[in-house]
Amino acid sequence: MYIFELIYKIYNKLKNPIKPIIMDYEREYQSCEHIFVPVDSTKKVLACTKCGLIKKVK
């Protein structure tokens, strides 16, 4: 039974290969309405809650 499952998995991988999802993160960052919150206790590193953009406060 195990051999048939392996053959089925290999057949599905060849028939339907996994396509990588390519996203344009530059457009996502530009269209995001950033809300920054502190990441650490020093409050010098901030991250956006919606897209994850990181900024450092000088």
C-alpha positions, -999 to +999 in steps of 0.1 A: +000+000+000+028+024+009+044+019-026+011+030-043+010+061-021+045+071-031+038+065-068+006+087-064+026+115-048+053+114-074+027+114-102+009+144-087+042+164-083+050+158-119+015+166-131+009+197-109+043+213-101+042+239-073+044+274-087+062+300-065+041+330-056+059+362-068+046+393-051+058+429-057+065+441-022+075+476-034+039+482-044+026+468-012+048+491+009+038+521-012+000+515-009+002+506+029-011+532+054+017+525+079+010+523+116+044+519+134+047+503+169+079+497+189+094+463+185+118+463+215+119+479+249+143+507+238+117+520+213+144+526+187+132+500+163+097+504+149+077+480+127+045+485+107+016+464+119+002+459+085+031+452+062+061+446+085+082+475+073+110+482+098+124+516+106+151+526+131+147+558+151+180+578+154 
